[in-house]
Amino acid sequence: MSDTAVLIRNRAQATFIPPTPEQLAAASDIVGRFAQRWNRPSADDLRDLMHADTRNQIPPMQAPADREGVVEHFRGVLRQLPDLRIEVDRWAPTGDAVMVEWTASATVAGKPLTWSGVDRFNVRGDRMYEAMVYWDTRGLAERVAAVIAQAGGPT
């Protein structure tokens, strides 16, 4: 293996920060509550997952929002997708961060639609203080547009 390859591997291994036992317990707890809240979501019920000053960015947000901004964001999402559900597929902690892979499902124009994504959130105590959410937004938008077009609605 070249010196560069060894250096790259060593840097990658050094970036893993194993969680403390307390961080692992907090991660397990918040992932369980996350799964529970998203089983039958209500925007207001998501509050207890976040500190008031959290900085969460969820597509299509242009900038991170605090807890009330996130709740308001999901009010709008749930008005458009009232049967939205998110199921946790798997998760992993590193330091105070938790990565959660999930599958979302909702009905669009009378058709079931699913997509996958990842939440990365940082936990302080029993709540998140920062989060980023990732999924293929363009791919999902194209699939939604196709379903609406098939149903004869506007795109």
C-alpha positions as CSV (number, residue, x, y, z in Angstrom):
1,M,0.0,0.0,0.0
2,S,1.3,3.4,-0.9
3,D,2.1,6.1,1.7
4,T,-0.8,8.1,0.5
5,A,-3.2,5.2,0.9
6,V,-2.0,4.5,4.4
7,L,-2.3,8.2,5.3
8,I,-5.9,8.3,3.9
9,R,-6.8,5.1,5.8
10,N,-5.3,6.5,9.1
11,R,-7.2,9.8,8.8
12,A,-10.5,8.0,8.1
13,Q,-10.0,5.7,11.1
14,A,-9.1,8.7,13.3
15,T,-12.4,10.4,12.5
16,F,-14.4,7.7,14.2
17,I,-15.3,8.7,17.7
18,P,-16.8,5.9,19.7
19,P,-19.7,7.0,21.8
20,T,-19.4,6.9,25.6
21,P,-21.8,4.6,27.4
22,E,-23.9,7.6,28.2
23,Q,-23.9,8.8,24.6
24,L,-24.9,5.3,23.4
25,A,-27.8,5.2,25.9
26,A,-29.0,8.7,24.8
27,A,-28.7,7.7,21.1
28,S,-30.7,4.5,21.7
29,D,-33.4,6.5,23.5
30,I,-33.7,9.2,21.0
31,V,-33.8,6.8,18.0
32,G,-36.6,4.9,19.8
33,R,-38.6,8.1,20.3
34,F,-37.9,9.3,16.8
35,A,-39.3,6.0,15.5
36,Q,-42.3,6.3,17.8
37,R,-43.1,9.9,16.8
38,W,-42.8,9.1,13.0
39,N,-45.1,6.1,13.3
40,R,-48.1,8.4,13.5
41,P,-46.6,11.9,13.3
42,S,-48.0,15.1,14.6
43,A,-45.8,18.1,14.1
44,D,-46.3,19.2,17.7
45,D,-45.2,15.8,19.0
46,L,-41.8,16.3,17.4
47,R,-40.9,19.0,19.9
48,D,-39.6,16.7,22.6
49,L,-36.9,15.4,20.2
50,M,-35.2,18.8,20.0
51,H,-33.7,21.5,22.2
52,A,-35.4,24.9,21.6
53,D,-32.2,26.3,20.0
54,T,-31.6,23.3,17.8
55,R,-30.3,24.0,14.3
56,N,-32.0,21.5,11.9
57,Q,-31.9,21.6,8.2
58,I,-34.4,19.5,6.3
59,P,-35.0,19.7,2.5
60,P,-36.1,22.0,1.0
61,M,-35.2,24.5,3.8
62,Q,-32.7,27.1,2.6
63,A,-31.2,27.5,6.1
64,P,-31.4,25.6,9.4
65,A,-34.3,26.2,11.7
66,D,-34.8,26.2,15.4
67,R,-37.4,23.9,17.1
68,E,-40.4,26.0,16.3
69,G,-39.2,26.4,12.7
70,V,-38.9,22.6,12.3
71,V,-42.4,22.1,13.9
72,E,-43.9,24.6,11.5
73,H,-42.0,23.0,8.5
74,F,-43.6,19.6,9.4
75,R,-47.0,21.2,9.9
76,G,-46.9,22.1,6.2
77,V,-45.4,18.7,5.2
78,L,-48.1,16.8,7.1
79,R,-50.9,19.0,5.5
80,Q,-49.7,17.9,2.1
81,L,-48.9,14.3,3.1
82,P,-51.2,13.5,6.1
83,D,-50.4,9.8,6.0
84,L,-46.6,10.3,6.0
85,R,-44.7,7.7,8.0
86,I,-41.0,7.1,8.6
87,E,-39.7,3.8,9.6
88,V,-36.2,3.4,11.0
89,D,-34.2,0.9,9.0
90,R,-31.0,1.1,11.0
91,W,-28.9,3.5,13.0
92,A,-25.4,4.0,14.3
93,P,-23.8,6.4,16.8
94,T,-20.4,8.1,16.7
95,G,-19.6,10.5,19.6
96,D,-22.6,12.6,20.1
97,A,-23.9,12.1,16.6
98,V,-26.5,9.6,15.5
99,M,-27.0,8.5,11.9
100,V,-30.5,7.1,11.2
101,E,-31.3,5.4,7.9
102,W,-35.0,5.4,7.2
103,T,-37.8,4.7,4.7
104,A,-40.6,7.1,4.3
105,S,-44.0,6.3,2.9
106,A,-47.0,8.5,1.9
107,T,-49.8,8.6,-0.5
108,V,-49.5,11.0,-3.4
109,A,-52.5,11.4,-5.9
110,G,-53.9,8.2,-4.5
111,K,-50.7,6.2,-5.1
112,P,-48.3,4.9,-2.5
113,L,-44.9,6.3,-2.7
114,T,-41.7,5.4,-0.7
115,W,-38.3,6.9,-0.5
116,S,-35.2,6.5,1.7
117,G,-33.0,9.0,3.5
118,V,-30.7,9.6,6.4
119,D,-31.0,11.9,9.4
120,R,-27.8,12.9,11.1
121,F,-28.4,14.5,14.4
122,N,-26.3,15.5,17.4
123,V,-27.6,14.8,20.9
124,R,-27.1,16.7,24.1
125,G,-28.8,15.1,27.0
126,D,-32.0,13.6,25.6
127,R,-32.6,15.9,22.7
128,M,-31.0,16.9,19.4
129,Y,-29.2,20.2,19.2
130,E,-28.3,20.0,15.5
131,A,-29.5,17.9,12.5
132,M,-29.2,17.5,8.8
133,V,-31.5,15.4,6.7
134,Y,-30.5,13.9,3.4
135,W,-32.5,12.2,0.6
136,D,-32.6,12.3,-3.2
137,T,-34.8,15.4,-3.4
138,R,-34.7,15.6,-7.2
139,G,-35.5,11.9,-7.7
140,L,-38.4,12.2,-5.2
141,A,-39.7,15.4,-6.9
142,E,-39.6,13.6,-10.3
143,R,-41.5,10.6,-8.9
144,V,-44.1,12.8,-7.3
145,A,-44.6,14.8,-10.6
146,A,-45.0,11.5,-12.5
147,V,-47.6,10.2,-10.1
148,I,-49.5,13.5,-10.2
149,A,-49.3,13.5,-14.1
150,Q,-50.6,9.9,-14.3
151,A,-53.5,11.0,-12.1
152,G,-54.3,13.9,-14.4
153,G,-53.3,16.6,-12.0
154,P,-51.1,19.6,-12.5
155,T,-47.3,19.1,-12.4
